[in-house]
Amino acid sequence: MQNIVRRFAFALLLFAGLTAAQAGFAQGLPDPAGDWHGTLQTPQGAIMLGVTVSRAADGSLKAAVENADQAPGNKVPTSSASVKDGQFTFEVAQVGASFTGSWNPAEQSWNGIFKQGAELSLKLLKGPPPAKPVVAGLDGTWTGTITRNAVPLRLILHIRTTAQGTAILLDSPDQLANGLPVQALARDGQKVSFKIAVSGASYAGVLSGGMQFAGILAAPNRPNAPVDFTRSEATSERAPPKRPQTPQAPFPYTAEDVAFDNQVESGVHLAGTLTLPQRKGPFPAAILITGSGQQDRDETLLGHKPFWIIADYLSRRGIAVLRVDDRGVGKSTGEVAQATSADFATDSNAAFAYLKTRKEIRPNAIGFIGHSEGGMIGPIAMATNKDAAFLIMMAGPGTALDRLMLSQRRLIGSSMGMSEAEINRVEPVMAALFKAVASGATYENGLAAARAVLTPDAMTTLGLPPTADRQIILAQVASPWFRYFFRYDPAPNLRAIKVPVLAMNGGLDRQVPPAENLAAIKAALKDNKDVTIIELPGLNHLFQTAKTGAIGEYADIEETVAPAALDCMAQWIATRFGERR
């Protein structure tokens, strides 16, 4: 669940991939070669996309996609592009993004659906993205702090002028939000102003000495707050964060790129890395399962690569580890927009089936290590996989997921400066929305139930700007993933597990509260004869050594996974599977 905030906020982070295209377009359709542009209306605000289509020497189509608001000028190749059966399609396999549209002669546009975790309407018009106005003299990184109920929250503006105009993005690291589009940047003499679409906030300040501007941030349903921004040099580059635990060669084990298919769902091809100890096998093996949101095999987040570190630590100690790109990420393929945690569980079982074909692996000593939502997916996979030998839940849920989300929101909200009164005001609306989504047997049912809850007054209570497109928010929260998520109760699947289980939580976890979730896991596993429940003091949701556990600390902490957590897992597995049995 470390990405649940980002999933709900629907951060559209684009793009990567290789190019392979299918030629041909039907008679009566325009040749798609050339520049196209269109606007995605997201809960974070409008995002302008540019698509450049060309033809290879063999006549096949090639395309490159540009996020003109968040990465202007950065055109990244698609993995496929074609016109077939009257439709223009392209795919960005690296992040599970795709577009399918039909030609509208009246509008002279390709009208269709852009998918990336949710489905959004997109109309592609001829021509490159319109240039933004040039706002002179503000390029650079500007850092400020807003204080809400005595809690300081950092705000970072990135302003850059290119041939496409002046672009501005906002980072709010203490809210785990990066690259938020900012609109209407303007300068009138020494006066500076802009608007933040995701919150409906507006800022007005006065520039002083070219290196500072001071002003007021006004947001709906919140008191005006002073924010002073200070600029670093325009030419300065952000240094990569220090991550001293990231493994460095040489390695005392082998690392092999592997690939296999999900035999349950067609079109799901999974790729990953298998690390094998250099000592004599066969070895016990762990399959790592990532948390919410599509992630790569290393579970990369904010420069941290926790799954690589876990694999390195375990394989140095005689345990093989398979870590896999989630479907739609990296070298893995497969449907994402309509997938649920149950679908992802079939991917984990596909990894299990693959390991059973390897002679280096002990077939009776293969288990799952799931982090966050991965700790939910593991038990789902084991419901149909009676050969799994063990389960490690790293901050996995024990309570019903709708209840967990309310607890999570309360803890995270307080760490972000929300008052008790604000939390109490919002909570009934959130609870009603979760219940409405869960009640829908189909997408349409869930959408209708959620629409009845998300009235204009409810949106105001939630702090959503009046200009927010309610339909976009509804379509996302009523998606198959959210519907399954809000209906899920971990207890039945946990009760069915009779093999060894280790459940770990950090004592400072604000996303999966340790006390209530570990207690619920313990209760569900009361008939299991080998259960270890551990709360590791001072660790957060990522199992970093933390000060408060707030999500804004994740990026600031150099440690990726605390040695205590790594050692706990390694010793637990070794005690049960270290010697061949």
Secondary structure, 3 states (H helix, E strand, C coil): CCCHHHHHHCCCCCCCCCCCEECCCCCCCCCCCEEEEEEEEECCEEEEEEEEEEECCCCCEEEEEEECCCCCCCEEECCEEEEECCEEEEEECCECEEEEEEEECCCCEEEEEEECCCEEEEEEEECCCCCCCCCCCCCEEEEEEEEECCEEEEEEEEEEEECCEEEEEEEEHHHCEEEEEEEEEEEECCEEEEEECCCCEEEEEEEECCCEEEEEEECCCCCCEEEEEEECCCCCCCCCCCCCCCCCCCCCEEEEEEEEECCCCCCCEEEEEEEEECCCCCEEEEEEECCCCCCCCCCCECCECHHHHHHHHHHCCCCEEEEECCCCECCCCCCCCCCCHHHHHHHHHHHHHHHHCCCCEEEEEEEEEEECCHHHHHHHHHCCCCCCCCEEEECCCCCCHHHHHHHHHHHHHHHCCCCHHHHHHHHHHHHHHHHHHHHCCCHHHHHHHHHHHCCHHHHHHCCCCCCCCHHHHHHHHCCHHHHHHHHCCCHHHHHCCCCCEEEEEECCCCCCCHHHHHHHHHHHCCCCCCEEEEEECCECCCCCECCCCCHHHCCCCCCCCCHHHHHHHHHHHHHHHCCCC
